[in-house]
Amino acid sequence: MDTNNAITALAALAQEHRLAAFRLLATTGDTGMAAGELARQIGIPHNTMSSHLATLSNAGLIRATRDGRSMIYRIVPEEMRDLLGFLTDDCCQGRPELCGLSPATKGDCC
């Protein structure tokens, strides 16, 4: 991941409801969740949720598929891994265990 992509992803996550939506989607795995259910669980209007989901999608962190009349959103695990890797690449001079990270955290998450 390059710096510009990391900045875009971090900016997308730097809002309370978008971060909550991303974290909630991370718990659903491949199942994903409909936009309306996300809005209900987070407690915001559907049109506001749609705007937040568009921001996360434009950053490449989530993607949507149509299921009948619903849009089902899922995280993009490889993008999350790339972002985490970008943030920890140089942690403690390449020794993540010194920073409290296991070496598996860098590349084997999700």
Phi, psi and omega in degrees: 000136178268171185300316181297319178294321178296318179296318179298315180295315181294322177296322179296324181277349187274048177210137188308309185285326177292319178296318178298318179296316180297315180294322178294317177296327179297331180282342185271346180059221182292339181296318182071190182205144178290149181302317180297321178291321175302311180301316180297313183292327180277336177085039178230160179297151182301319181293327176292318178298319179301319178296316179295319179294324177297320178296314178295322179292316179297332177279353179083009184276334178225163171219158183240148171228147180276136174227093185067239179268355184258151169258124180258125182256142177222151173288161174254096188305321182294329176290320177297316178299317179298318180294315178298319178297317178301318182289334185246002183312313186255018182302124176051045177056045177081010179239078186301335180297334177288337180266004181088011177255141174280149178304330179292335182299325184295316187238347189252008180290146174064000000 
